[in-house]
């Protein structure tokens, strides 16, 4: 790919400063926009991932975070530490409700098994080493296998540096590849989380809404061995000493101020084709919303009289609720919009441009036609497998993972499937261990039965024969027969016992094949056919990957002729977005304006003393007494809680550090507004707003409510 082409597209004057999740190495190319927006740092400094401030930005593998003290203290969102709080909660000691504060290192508790802190050390363009001339000539599964082989070889070489996790990520529809090297910190401990009445104030009612009054913050600490290397949990480990930490801003922010966020956004879909838009909003998201609503109702019914089960599923419920409201919000924004019509028009214009020139037609036309055909095939597969994906018992999935691991470990490490190599063993072990505090058979069985009934009602030709045989599903099966088959499946397994699950780690394929455990037997019975199905999926994926690359090459060239920017969709790698702190003159459908800030006055106004608005009494007393200390805003005459900004973020950005013009810490990004979350697909520069928790609210609550003086001193806030 011509890198100059991308650079020119990025430099386009048509680009809005607020739009774009920029790779750090691209920032010098938008230096004029950054400076015009108010950045006081040298933009080239932001490309140096081991220097300030980027050296302080870390990933949690699903959320973002940052170092805020020289002793490895990490600031992120409350909802990013939520599972760890739930994991350490019991009915007798409900940390979710009451909050958690370690007054010293000894009081800190291990996070959920598998929790990681990833510190980025290096990002290198390796496209030429992944898409070699030999690979470029391949098609389908042979192509994807060759790419995976090159990726695994590169990762293996990179990870010879012990304690590091390396990935080779695709950009621009697999047109480019970058190697990313990260220190993988495995000993992560929970340090502080405010009560749910602060960290989750407003709950699902206020989620994705404005005005907002949520103290969505929490703290982890990174630990390493005494020689400074990544290590498993040990009482002898010591806090990690990061090379750089973020400095807390001494001055509060105000509307119109420059703001940037650095983090690890998950996925955006702005380069998708019209057919993908139509399928997603016409079928996939509606089905997802319906299934999510069903699951929430089932979990609520099955846990209502069991506090321990409710705690086990608290993290899952929060996650489902988040995406349930997110997808419904996207559907609401999509309804009645001209998004599909615009996408279709743009795509037709692209094809017309390609076909208007013989050279362009020869280079791009076949790829565009092929990508449309392959997308249709992929979407048909998604439809067929949808209910099946919701119908599988958790322990059966665990058994399938363990048996796959047993088979993969018979091969040399370099030949194993990605996800089952030596580098993945600790992740798998942690996932198996975590079931102790996030699984309940009664709840799981109710979920499975609900979706399995829908699946069993499908015509036989649309069902998966391999699955049917393993579970015992036949045509015309009534509810009683289905329940009996499921009950038998669960009753015939011992995998509900933590020690039993752990014992299967490291066993040989023959051990699985000789087992009479029902879940193990089902996993073995399904294996061979599942491998054939996986090969077929990889054939499709390899062809689609190649066609998408051709499509993106054409789109970048076409958009350049229009003077428009083309930045890569988010892919869970480090990005920077920048803009202004700003309200919105038209906030809601009735025309009510949105102010840029909310304050603790709104907390008191919303507090009901129960449910989602159960603010702690100590906090309400401090608000009533105007015990604001130095954290009061001189204009607002109160403590600011949340603020809006014109930033381009998405899932994965949760916990991202918000920085001012000098690169100082001013809060944490944690949400978007409901009418702008469709920006994952269709960015609207006028409407889009994201939500941050104000640093002043974090510090005020820690000082005047939770009495976290030890952490305030550690962060230099005292």
Buried (B, 14 or more C-beta within 10 A) or exposed (E): BEEEBBEBBBBBEEBBBBBBBBBBBBBBBBBEBBBEBBBEBBBEBBBBBEEBBBBBBBBBBBBBBBBBBBBBBBBBBBBBBBBBBBBBBEEEEBBBBBBBBBEEBEEBBBBBBBBBBBBBBBBBBBBEBBBBEEBEEBEBBBBBBBBBBBBBBBBBEBBEEEBBBBBBBBBBBBBBBBBBBBBBBBBBBBBBBBBBBBBBBBBBEBBBBBBBBBBBBBBBBBBBBEEEBBBEEEEEBBBBBBEBBBBBBEEBBBBEBBBBBBBBBBEBBBBBBBBBBBBBBEBBBBBBBEBBBBBBEBBEEBBEEBBEBBBBBBBBBBBBBBEBBBBBBBBBBBEEBEBBEEBBEBBEEBBEBBEEEEEBBEBBBEBBBBBBEBBEEBBEEBEBBBBBEBBBBBBBEBBBBBBBBBBBBEEEEEEBBEEBBEBBBBBBBBBBBBBEBBBBBEBBBBBBBBBBBBBBEBEEEEBBEBBBBBBBBEEEBEEEBBBEBBEEBBEBBBBBEBEEBEEBBEBEBEBBBEBEBBBBBBBBBBBEBBEEBEEEBBBBBBBBBBBBBBBBBBBBBBBBEEEEBBBBBBBBBBBBBBBBBBBBEEBEEEEEEBBBBBBBBBBBEBBEEEEBBBBBEBBBEBBEEEBBEEBBBEEBEBBBBBBBBBBBBBBBBBBBBBBBBBBBBBBBBBBBBBBBBBBBBBBBBEBBBBBBBBBBBBBBBBBBBBEBEBBBEBBEBE
